[in-house]
């Protein structure tokens, strides 16, 4: 969830006209996402576009450094490989995929008239079949893409210091008059052992993976969860938010769905396009622990040190209560289920 930034819309409109040749008639702010400010643009010719503005901060810096790579990937997948279910960045009149406006990176994306896939929709057989096939087509296209600048997965725990700083704040700052700090401390303290043990285990997995032979890398979206998938009125799904695209083992994209219903249909759909009969269980465990602890870090670090609005704080507490706290006591059980279901990839 985001609040609209203070932007001079007239100047922004002129910038878009000058760089893209798009005459904007209307801006509609969209309060979603973690890494960018978003708008739906309606042009004078009635065409619609999706504008994202990226500012430099703790969360976005790593993505900004690889934005040229991820934009190029999305553009090539849609325009060159004709995978229409991948949204793509619109080129400027000079052929660039992004521009600079004040201190913000500007990207205009193709627009899809659709809704975010609901939790109920994401658990259907049809959705799992379609997504499995889409991810397979994306991964299969890797060797045909122009990868001048490669951005690959690294087994580093970049959020470790922020997590430890936040945990220190939760245990040592006991006289705070801030009700949000006090609420957060009460939530985090009972989970301290689970968090620290999970962090140690994550580092062990990272060191183990670093010693493995060269991994088979493909183009990965890295976050194909339902919140980043739109469905139109005809039931077609579209994968959006390509800011984090990198080269990584295919497990990077499929691990999210290993514990879902209709997994076998997902696997069959994938393997009909891209035949692969091996899977790295340690890498799947690494991805699970990393995602859980990274999301936890983002929420608690912001509440302790960064938040400016009560709306964002409320959103972060909801994320903690719905996604992190129920998982932390059950990390090992979830990991074992992921490993067990991963073996189906070889069996089917």
N, C-alpha and C positions, 0 to 999 in steps of 0.2 A: 504494500500500500504506500502511495506517495502523495504528497501535497504539491500543488502546482507551483513551479518556480516563478520568481519575478522576472518576467521576460517581456520586452517591448514587442508586442505582436506585430505592430506596423513595420518595425525594422526587420523582424524575422520574416515577415511576408515578403519584403523587398529582397532579402537575402535568398530566399527560395526562388523567387522570380529570376534573379540575376544568375544564380548557379545552376538551376534545374530547368528554367523556362516554364515553371509551373505557376500559374496565377491562382493563388489561394483565395477562396471566397470565405471559408469558415474554418476556424480551429475549434476542436472539441477535446478538452483535456481528459485523459483516461488515467484514473488514480490506481494503477496496478504496477507490479514489478518492483524489483529491488535495485536494479543497476542503471536505470535510465528513467527520464521523464518522457511520457508518451502522449501523443496527440493523434486524433484522426483528422486528416486534412480533406476538405472538400474543395475541389478546384472549380473554376468558372465553367469548365466544360462538363461538370457533373461527375468527373472521375474522382475516386477516393484513394487516399494513400495513408500509410501509417508512419508517423514521424517519431523518431527516438532521439533524444538528446542526452549525451553521456557526459557527466562531470567527473573530474578526477577526485577520488577519495579512497578510503581504506578498502572498500569493497570492489570498486571498479577498476583500480589501477592495473591489476593483472589482466583483466579482460581488454582494457584499452590498448595494452601493449601488443595484443594478438588480434586486434579488431580487423586489421587489413587482411589477415589470413582467413578469419571466419567469414568476413563479407565476401571474399573471393570464392570461398567454398560454396556458400549458399547461392551465389549468382551462377556459378558454373553448373551446379546440380540442376537448377531450374532451366536456365537458358541453353546450356550446351548438352546436358544429359536428358533434358526434357522430363524431369521429374516434377510434374506440376504441383504436387502436394508439398513442395518445399517453397516457402515464401522467399523472396529475393530482394536485394537492395536495388533501388533505381539509380542508374548512372546519371551523373551531372552532364551538362552539355559538353564538358571537356573529357568525359569518359571516366570520371572518378567515382568511387563508391561511397565516399564520405566527404564532408566539408567541415570547416571550422567556423563557428559563430561565437563571438566573444571568447569565453574559456570553455566552450562546450563543443564536443564532437557531434556533428549532425549526420544522421542517416535517415533516408526516406525509403521505406519498404513498400512492397506491393501490399495491397489491401485485400483481405478476405472477409466477406460478409458472412459471419458465422458466430457461433457461441463457443465458449470454453467447454470442452467435454466434461460432462458431469461425472461424479463418482459412480453413479448407477450405470451410465453409458460405458465407462471405462472397464466395467466388470462383465461385459457381455462377450459372447463368443464372436460376434461379427467384428467388434472393435479389436479384439486380440488378433484375429486373422488379418485384418487390414493393416494394423500396425506392424505385425511381424513381417509382412511383405514389403511395406514401405521402408523399414529399417534395413532389410536385406538389400533392396535396390540401392539405397544410399551407400551402404558399405561396399557393395559390388562395384560401384562406380569409381572407387578410389584410384585404381590404376590408370583410368582414362582422364583424370583431372590434371591440370597444370598446377603443380605444387612448388612454385618457385621458392617460397619461404615456408618451411615446415615448422609447425608448432605441435610439439608432442607432449604426451603425458609425462610428468615427472613424479617420482615417488617421494615427494617432500611433504611435510606437515606444516604448511605455511601459516596456519592459524594458531599454532601451538603457543606462541608467546602471548597472544591476545587471550587465549583460553585460560592460561595460567594466571595472567593478570586479573582476569575476571573472577576466577576462583579465589584468589587472594583477597579481592575486594569483598567477596561474599563471606569470608571467614573472619577477616580482621576488622572490617568497618562495622562495629557493633553499636555505635552511638549516633547513627545517621537519623536526621529528622525527616528525610525524604521517604514518604510512604511507599513509593515504587521500589526504592532500594530495599527497604525492609521486607516488602512482599517477595521480592526476588530472592533475597537471602534465605527466607523460610522455605522457598521452593527448591533451592539449589543444595543447601547444606545436607539434607538427607540423602542426596544422590552423589555426594562427593566421592565416595569410594568407587562407585560404579564408573564415574567419569574418569577418574585417574587410572583405574585399572584398564579401562577401554583405550585410553590414550597410550599407555605402555604397550598394550597388545597391538595397536595400530602401528606403532613405531617398529615393533618386531616384524610385522607383516611387510612393512615397507623395506626393511633391510633384507628380508628373505627374497622379495621380488626383484630387488636390485641385482641380486646374484644370479638370476635366471638367464638362460640364453636369450638371444634377441627375440623380442615378441613380434607377432604378426600384427601390423598396424593398419587400421582402416580409418576413413573419415568418420568421426563420431559427432553427433549433436551434443552429447554429454548430459542432457537433461530432458529427455523426451517423456516427462511426466504429463499427466492429463492437463495440468494447468498451462502447458505450452503446446497444446493441441486444440485446434478449432474444428468444429464440425458444421458444415453448411446445411441448408434445408433439404438437400438431396442425400445427406448422410455421408458425404465425402469428408475425410479428415485431412487436416493440413498441419504440418509441423512448423511452428513459429519460434521466435527467440533463438536465433543462431549465434548469439554473441560469444558463446563459449566453445564453438566448434574447434576440435583439435584432431590430431592423429592419435589413436589409442587402440588397444585391443577391442574387439567387438563387444566384449563383456561390459564395457563402459556404458553402452546404450541399453543392453537387454536385461541387466541385473534387476532393474526396478520391477520387472514383471515376473520374476521367478517364483514368487510366493502367491501369485494371483490365480484365480480360477481360469480354466481354459488354457493353461500353460501348454498342454500338448498341441492344441490347435495353433497357438502362437509359434511354437517350434516348427511344426510341419509347414506352416506358411512361409516362415523364414528359409527353411532348408530347401524348399522347392525352387528358390531363386539363388540362394548361396549355400552350397553344401559345405558344412563344416561339422566335424564329428569329435572335436576336442574342446574342452573348456577348462579354464584355470580357476579352481575353487578358491585359492588363496587371494587371487586378484578380486574376486567377487566379495570376499570377506573384507578386503582392504577398502573397496568402494563403499560398502555398507557402513563400516565404522567411520570412515572419513566423512561421508555425507552427514551422518548423525551428529558427529562432534563439530563439524564445520557449521551446520545450521544452528546448533546450540550456541556456539561461540558468537555468531553474528547477532543472535537475539539478546544474549545476556550482556555482551560488550556494549551494544548500542544503548541498552537501558541504563547501564552503569555510567557510561562515559559520553554518549553522543546525542541522545534523543533531545528533540526540540519541541515536539508536539505531543499532546495527550493521545491523539488519534493513532500516531505511529507506535507509541508505547502500548496502547491497547492491542494493536495488531500483533506486536511482538509477544506480548503475554499470551495471546491466543495461540500463536505458533508454538510456544513452549508447552502450553497445557494440552494441546491437541496432538502435536507431532513428536516432541522430545521426551517429556516426562513419562509418558506411557511406555516408551521404548527402552529407556536407560536401564531399568531393572531386568529387562528381558533380552539383553543383547546376545548372550550366548545361545539362547533358545532360537532366536530369529536367525542367527548365523548358521546354526545346524540345519534349520529348515531350508535356508538358501543353498547350502552345500548339497543337501539331499536332492532338492529339485534341480540343481545344476547338472546332476548326473543323468537326468532324463534327456539332456541334450545329446548325450552319447548313445543312450539306449533307444531313442525313437528313430 
